[in-house]
Amino acid sequence: MNTSRVYLDHAATTPMLPAAIEAMTAQLAAVGNANSLHASGRGARRVVEESRETIARSLGCRPGDVVFTAGGTESDNLALKGIFWARRAADPRRVRILSTAIEHHAVLDPLNWLAEAEGAEVELLPVDDRGRLVVAALHESIARDPETVSLVSVMWANNEVGTLQPLDLVVDIASEYDIPVHTDAVQAIGVEPVDFAASGVDALSLTGHKVGGPYGVGALVVRRDLKVSALVHGGGQERDIRSGTLDPPAIAGLAAAIEASVKNQDHHATRLRALRDELVRRVVEAVPDAHLHGDPVRRLPGNAHIGFPGCEGDSMLMLLDARGIECSTGSACSAGVPQPSHVLLAMGCDDDQARHSLRFSLGHTTTAADIDALVEAIGPVVERARTAKAGVR
């Protein structure tokens, strides 16, 4: 058993970048509520507003578009519920929300809640066998009754199989009918070019710990002229749509991480893509019937989602973990209970196929030695996992 750990689960969370650690720790000893008017409060406010400006420069938005939250899940909830409530209040006919069947549970679960508690009519649009939205289905659904659509929510890139979504086409269709578009871009920032203004989306969710920033902080980038109803009421912070005392150290760390990752994005993506392609090639050589899920080209550079027929993903995960190699069967937020991947099911896999996969996600600490360790382990692990599954049957 290896004593060192090989970490291949950067899509779940990635280690903090040195720039983010430095920016955050520089503020930890400072005192000041950013809403206080005295010198300490003004100092805290300065940290917040300079961080907001840094994020805006990095993501192609205006500083006033950046609303700080506790992370991606809150940002998704704020976008979906807040935009739906505001749009329905302005026009009671707007009860439909269009999204995809492969969204993260931070989107799917709020949508389910809105359907059950608020009478929203949620339509989860189909994807093809590569995990890409069927754009014609979106166009048909909107055109059928555009006055009833409150918003469209399509993720920038899928967190499990890594497929990039055709957001440009989504925006083109929705904009014909003046329907706002939200995107969960949690997986994309720092590895894909993300420009809020150029993308044409109206709201974008992000989180710190996926880009080398701290846990517990994120943002919803949302156009100032788009009405969003608040989830949390209190002090009226963040445009009165997200009340609560701000966390200047975490916000400083978030801004530093986004700035550093965006500046280094081209080089970082090129390096990850080369490592990822090497991983896939050598794993398939070691296990000839292993196969890649998702779009082979239009995908996140650090994502390798591989199916291993005859195996249970959970068994493989634990066998690899025992050898010091850490990966995932999908989203860490929905892990813990063995179940088929809703993403793979939506892509046309059957239950067995939707259970036999592992996600290897690479990041800024990944090395060629990590790939070597995985390749050395994968053959024996697959053999043991297949024997175990055959024994259960």
Secondary structure, DSSP 8 states (H G I E B T S, - for coil): --SS-EE-BTTT-----HHHHHHHHHHHT----TT--SHHHHHHHHHHHHHHHHHHHHHTS-GGGEEEESSHHHHHHHHHHHHHHHHHHH-TT--EEEEETT--HHHHHHHHHHHHHH--EEEEE-B-TTS-B-HHHHHHHHHH-GGGEEEEE--SB-TTT-BB--HHHHHHHHHHTT--EEEE-TTTBTTB---HHHHT-SEEEEESTTTT--TT-EEEEE-TTS----SS-SS-TGGGTS-S---HHHHHHHHHHHHHHHHTHHHHHHHHHHHHHHHHHHHHHHSTT-EE-S-SSSB-TTEEEEE-TT--HHHHHHHHHHTTEE-BSS-GGGTTS----HHHHHTT--TTGGGSEEEEE--TT--HHHHHHHHHHHHHHHHHHHHHHHHH-
